[in-house]
């Protein structure tokens, strides 16, 4: 593997500029794919610096597009760069970069949402979770349309120590819409505090590095862009399965401006909603009239532990979805369900 050799001067030779490559291959950003090119190499260099030293490192770049950020990663003397690009129009330009950096740039034409990154790097780079992070980084100027589902996927991988986190506490340096970056890094009590804040911060140290003005991109998006760096924690702040934490947090934050017990109620079937909500709030010792944005991660942890305890007593609670209960009621009304059939739905024993 390229990373095993001695790293000398690994800067790229003279190449056509990114702008010239875009003209050469007649490339255009596709609006439906949320593509925005970053052509200023000073800015791409600045993004790469947020990852720390890449000298001799393994790097996975997500959605390299015309390769501006890829050049900065290679110029930072990364020894093994794997780029995952879904859009075939960018592959020829990336192959040109690969020829300029022999043995250092590997190209995967595929979708990062389904790509098995655990197979993309040698097992020898792995580090025990309790030790320092491995010499592996994920870096990407993410399309807006994929950024949130992708970070949620990686957070779940992080919790399960799968995917890129089979190698250890792999660090990420990624771009998001400024508003999403603010949510990811928001502190307790701030207006931006959200589900994303909790899900990211219970698993990682999250740092908003800097903001890139929208005018720096081609085409110019309607929003600015934030660069965020993630380092997985040795010990997550909540010791519960990811899916359970996500369910509790999603329900709590669905009524952001109301008291937190309003969201907690929706974890339970209507027949036993008030009783179990009171029991959960009491077990967690959380003030039920706090707003969701006011909840600290230790308070969220207490809520998830109380909910997990209730699910142990009645395992069917975890599969309950109040939206499905609501959908069945609306279905009965809208389709004029015969009385007997509707009674059958309504009288189905609740999971409590």
C-alpha positions as CSV (number, residue, x, y, z in Angstrom):
1,X,0.0,0.0,0.0
2,X,1.2,3.5,-0.8
3,X,1.3,4.6,2.8
4,X,3.9,2.1,3.7
5,X,6.7,3.7,1.7
6,X,8.9,6.6,2.8
7,X,7.2,9.9,2.3
8,X,9.4,12.4,0.7
9,X,8.4,15.5,-1.3
10,X,4.9,14.5,-2.4
11,X,3.6,17.8,-3.8
12,X,1.9,17.6,-7.1
13,X,3.6,18.6,-10.4
14,X,2.2,21.6,-12.4
15,X,-1.3,20.8,-13.6
16,X,-4.2,22.6,-15.3
17,X,-6.2,24.6,-12.8
18,X,-9.5,23.3,-11.5
19,X,-11.2,25.9,-13.5
20,X,-9.4,24.9,-16.7
21,X,-10.3,21.2,-16.0
22,X,-14.0,22.2,-15.7
23,X,-13.8,23.9,-19.1
24,X,-11.7,21.1,-20.6
25,X,-14.3,18.4,-19.6
26,X,-17.3,20.7,-20.0
27,X,-18.4,20.1,-16.4
28,X,-21.3,21.8,-14.8
29,X,-22.6,21.6,-11.3
30,X,-25.9,19.7,-11.2
31,X,-28.5,21.5,-9.1
32,X,-30.5,18.3,-8.5
33,X,-27.3,16.8,-7.0
34,X,-26.7,19.9,-4.8
35,X,-23.2,20.3,-6.4
36,X,-21.2,23.4,-5.7
37,X,-17.6,23.6,-6.7
38,X,-14.9,25.2,-4.5
39,X,-12.2,26.4,-6.9
40,X,-10.1,28.6,-4.5
41,X,-7.1,26.3,-3.5
42,X,-6.4,28.6,-0.5
43,X,-9.8,27.7,0.9
44,X,-9.4,24.0,0.1
45,X,-6.0,24.1,1.8
46,X,-7.6,25.7,4.8
47,X,-10.2,22.9,5.0
48,X,-7.5,20.3,4.9
49,X,-5.5,22.0,7.7
50,X,-8.5,21.5,10.0
51,X,-7.9,17.7,9.8
52,X,-4.4,18.1,11.3
53,X,-1.3,16.7,9.8
54,X,-1.9,14.4,6.8
55,X,1.7,13.6,6.2
56,X,1.8,9.8,5.4
57,X,-1.9,9.5,6.2
58,X,-4.7,7.5,4.7
59,X,-7.6,9.7,3.6
60,X,-11.1,9.0,2.2
61,X,-12.5,12.0,0.4
62,X,-16.2,12.1,-0.2
63,X,-17.5,13.5,-3.5
64,X,-14.3,15.0,-4.9
65,X,-16.0,16.5,-8.0
66,X,-13.5,18.3,-10.1
67,X,-10.7,17.6,-7.6
68,X,-10.0,20.9,-5.9
69,X,-10.0,19.5,-2.4
70,X,-8.3,16.4,-3.6
71,X,-5.3,18.5,-4.8
72,X,-5.0,20.1,-1.3
73,X,-5.1,16.6,0.3
74,X,-2.3,15.3,-2.0
75,X,-0.3,18.5,-1.5
76,X,-0.6,17.9,2.3
77,X,1.5,14.8,1.7
78,X,-1.2,12.2,2.3
79,X,0.2,8.9,1.2
80,X,-3.0,7.0,0.3
81,X,-6.1,8.9,-0.9
82,X,-9.3,7.1,-1.7
83,X,-11.9,9.2,-3.5
84,X,-15.5,8.1,-3.8
85,X,-17.4,9.9,-6.6
86,X,-20.9,9.1,-7.7
87,X,-20.9,11.3,-10.8
88,X,-19.1,9.7,-13.8
89,X,-18.5,13.1,-15.4
90,X,-15.7,13.8,-12.9
91,X,-13.8,10.5,-13.3
92,X,-11.6,11.6,-16.2
93,X,-10.3,14.6,-14.3
94,X,-9.7,12.5,-11.3
95,X,-7.7,10.0,-13.4
96,X,-5.5,12.9,-14.5
97,X,-4.8,13.7,-10.9
98,X,-4.1,10.0,-10.2
99,X,-1.5,10.0,-13.0
100,X,0.1,13.1,-11.5
101,X,0.3,11.3,-8.1
102,X,1.3,7.7,-9.0
103,X,0.4,5.2,-6.4
104,X,-1.3,7.7,-4.1
105,X,-4.8,8.3,-5.5
106,X,-7.4,5.5,-5.8
107,X,-10.8,6.3,-7.5
108,X,-14.0,4.5,-6.6
109,X,-17.0,5.3,-8.9
110,X,-19.8,4.7,-6.4
111,X,-22.2,6.1,-3.8
112,X,-20.7,6.9,-0.4
113,X,-24.0,6.0,1.3
114,X,-23.5,2.4,0.3
115,X,-19.8,2.1,-0.1
116,X,-18.1,-0.3,2.3
117,X,-15.3,1.9,3.7
118,X,-14.2,-0.8,6.1
119,X,-12.9,-2.7,3.0
120,X,-11.2,0.4,1.5
121,X,-8.1,0.4,3.7
122,X,-5.6,-2.1,5.1
123,X,-6.5,-3.6,8.5
124,X,-3.0,-2.8,9.7
125,X,-3.8,0.8,10.2
126,X,-6.3,0.0,12.9
127,X,-5.9,1.3,16.4
128,X,-7.6,0.1,19.6
129,X,-10.6,2.4,20.4
130,X,-9.1,3.5,23.7
131,X,-5.8,4.7,22.1
132,X,-5.1,7.6,19.8
133,X,-7.1,7.8,16.5
134,X,-5.8,5.9,13.5
135,X,-3.9,7.7,10.8
136,X,-7.1,7.7,8.7
137,X,-9.2,10.8,7.9
138,X,-12.5,11.3,6.2
139,X,-12.7,14.7,4.4
140,X,-15.4,16.1,2.2
141,X,-17.1,19.0,0.7
142,X,-20.5,17.3,1.0
143,X,-23.5,18.0,-1.3
144,X,-26.2,19.6,0.8
145,X,-28.7,16.9,-0.1
146,X,-26.6,14.1,1.3
147,X,-24.8,15.7,4.3
148,X,-27.4,15.1,7.0
149,X,-28.3,11.4,6.1
150,X,-24.6,10.8,5.7
151,X,-23.5,12.1,9.1
152,X,-26.4,10.3,10.8
153,X,-25.2,7.1,9.1
154,X,-21.6,7.7,10.2
155,X,-22.7,8.5,13.8
156,X,-24.5,5.1,13.9
157,X,-21.3,3.5,12.5
158,X,-19.4,5.3,15.2
159,X,-21.7,4.0,18.0
160,X,-21.5,0.4,16.6
161,X,-17.7,0.8,15.7
162,X,-18.5,-0.4,12.1
163,X,-17.8,1.1,8.7
164,X,-14.9,3.6,8.8
165,X,-14.7,3.1,12.6
166,X,-13.6,-0.5,12.4
167,X,-10.2,1.1,12.2
168,X,-10.6,3.0,15.5
169,X,-11.7,6.6,16.3
170,X,-11.5,7.9,12.7
171,X,-11.7,11.7,12.5
172,X,-13.9,13.5,10.1
173,X,-13.6,17.0,8.5
174,X,-16.7,17.9,6.6
175,X,-18.7,20.8,5.1
176,X,-22.4,21.5,5.8
177,X,-24.8,24.3,5.2
178,X,-24.0,26.9,7.9
179,X,-27.3,26.2,9.6
180,X,-26.6,22.5,9.9
181,X,-23.1,23.2,11.1
182,X,-24.5,25.4,13.8
183,X,-27.0,22.7,14.9
184,X,-24.2,20.1,15.1
185,X,-22.1,22.3,17.4
186,X,-24.9,24.1,19.3
187,X,-24.6,24.2,23.1
188,X,-27.4,23.6,25.7
189,X,-29.9,26.5,25.7
190,X,-29.0,27.9,22.3
191,X,-31.7,28.4,19.6
192,X,-29.8,26.0,17.3
193,X,-29.9,23.2,19.8
194,X,-31.5,20.2,18.0
195,X,-31.6,16.5,17.5
196,X,-28.4,16.7,15.5
197,X,-26.6,18.5,18.4
198,X,-27.4,15.6,20.8
199,X,-26.7,12.8,18.4
200,X,-23.3,14.2,17.4
201,X,-22.1,15.5,20.8
202,X,-22.9,12.4,22.8
203,X,-20.5,10.5,20.5
204,X,-17.9,13.1,19.5
205,X,-16.0,16.1,20.2
206,X,-17.5,18.5,17.6
207,X,-15.8,21.7,16.5
208,X,-17.0,24.3,14.1
209,X,-13.8,25.4,12.4
210,X,-14.8,28.3,10.1
211,X,-17.4,29.6,7.7
212,X,-17.0,29.8,3.9
213,X,-19.1,32.5,2.3
214,X,-21.4,31.2,-0.4
215,X,-19.8,33.4,-3.0
216,X,-16.7,31.3,-2.9
217,X,-18.6,28.4,-4.6
218,X,-19.5,27.9,-8.2
219,X,-22.5,28.1,-8.6
220,X,-23.1,30.3,-5.6
221,X,-25.5,28.6,-3.1
222,X,-28.1,30.7,-1.3
223,X,-26.4,29.9,2.0
224,X,-22.9,30.0,3.6
225,X,-21.0,26.8,4.4
226,X,-19.6,25.7,7.7
227,X,-16.6,23.4,8.2
228,X,-17.0,20.9,11.1
229,X,-14.4,18.6,12.6
230,X,-15.4,15.4,14.5
231,X,-13.3,13.3,16.8
232,X,-15.1,10.2,18.3
233,X,-15.0,10.0,22.1
234,X,-13.3,7.1,23.8
235,X,-16.4,6.7,25.9
236,X,-19.8,7.9,24.5
237,X,-21.7,10.1,26.9
238,X,-24.8,7.8,26.6
239,X,-24.4,4.0,27.0
240,X,-27.5,2.9,25.1
241,X,-28.0,1.5,21.6
242,X,-27.9,4.2,18.9
243,X,-31.5,3.4,17.6
244,X,-32.9,3.8,21.1
245,X,-31.1,7.1,21.7
246,X,-32.2,8.4,18.3
247,X,-35.8,7.5,19.0
248,X,-35.9,9.3,22.4
249,X,-34.1,12.3,21.0
250,X,-36.3,12.5,17.9
251,X,-39.5,12.4,20.0
252,X,-38.2,14.9,22.5
253,X,-37.2,17.4,19.8
254,X,-40.3,17.1,17.7
255,X,-42.0,19.8,19.8
256,X,-39.0,22.2,20.2
257,X,-41.0,25.0,21.8
258,X,-43.1,23.0,24.2
259,X,-42.2,21.3,27.4
260,X,-40.1,18.2,27.0
261,X,-42.7,15.9,28.4
262,X,-44.9,16.6,25.4
263,X,-42.4,14.8,23.1
264,X,-41.8,12.0,25.7
265,X,-45.5,11.3,25.6
266,X,-45.3,10.2,22.0
267,X,-43.1,7.3,22.9
268,X,-46.1,5.5,24.4
269,X,-49.4,4.2,23.1
270,X,-52.4,6.4,23.9
271,X,-53.9,3.9,26.3
272,X,-51.1,4.2,28.7
273,X,-49.4,7.4,27.6
274,X,-49.8,9.6,30.7
275,X,-49.0,6.9,33.2
276,X,-45.8,5.8,31.4
277,X,-44.7,9.4,30.7
278,X,-44.9,10.3,34.3
279,X,-43.0,7.1,35.3
280,X,-40.3,7.8,32.8
281,X,-39.9,11.5,33.8
282,X,-39.8,10.4,37.5
283,X,-37.2,7.7,36.9
284,X,-35.0,10.1,34.9
285,X,-35.5,12.8,37.5
286,X,-35.8,15.4,34.7
287,X,-38.0,18.5,35.1
288,X,-40.9,17.9,32.7
289,X,-41.4,21.6,31.9
290,X,-37.9,22.1,30.6
291,X,-37.8,22.9,26.8
292,X,-35.9,20.4,24.6
293,X,-33.2,22.9,23.9
294,X,-32.6,23.3,27.6
295,X,-31.8,19.6,28.2
296,X,-28.2,18.7,28.9
297,X,-26.7,15.5,27.6
298,X,-26.7,14.0,31.1
299,X,-30.4,14.7,31.3
300,X,-30.9,13.1,27.8
301,X,-28.9,10.1,29.1
302,X,-31.2,9.8,32.1
303,X,-34.2,9.8,29.8
304,X,-32.8,7.1,27.5
305,X,-31.9,5.0,30.6
306,X,-35.5,5.4,31.9
307,X,-37.0,4.5,28.5
308,X,-34.7,1.5,28.2
309,X,-35.8,0.3,31.6
310,X,-39.5,0.5,30.5
311,X,-38.7,-1.3,27.3
312,X,-37.1,-4.2,29.3
313,X,-40.4,-4.4,31.2
314,X,-42.4,-4.3,28.0
315,X,-40.3,-5.0,24.8
316,X,-43.2,-4.1,22.5
317,X,-42.8,-0.4,23.6
318,X,-39.6,0.0,21.4
319,X,-41.5,-0.9,18.2
320,X,-44.4,1.5,19.0
321,X,-44.6,4.4,16.6
322,X,-47.3,7.0,17.4
323,X,-47.3,8.1,13.7
324,X,-48.5,4.7,12.7
325,X,-51.2,4.8,15.4
326,X,-52.3,8.2,14.0
327,X,-52.1,6.9,10.4
328,X,-54.5,4.0,11.2
329,X,-57.0,6.4,12.8
330,X,-56.9,8.7,9.8
331,X,-57.1,5.8,7.4
332,X,-60.3,4.7,9.2
333,X,-61.8,8.1,8.9
334,X,-60.8,8.9,5.3
335,X,-61.7,5.6,3.8
336,X,-65.0,5.3,5.7
337,X,-63.9,2.0,7.2
338,X,-66.9,-0.2,8.1
339,X,-67.7,0.1,11.8
340,X,-66.7,-3.5,12.6
341,X,-63.4,-3.2,10.9
342,X,-62.6,0.1,12.6
343,X,-63.5,-1.4,15.9
344,X,-61.1,-4.2,15.2
345,X,-58.3,-1.7,14.6
346,X,-59.2,0.5,17.6
347,X,-59.6,-2.5,19.9
348,X,-56.2,-4.0,19.0
349,X,-54.4,-4.5,22.3
350,X,-51.9,-1.6,22.9
351,X,-48.2,-2.6,23.5
352,X,-48.4,-1.9,27.2
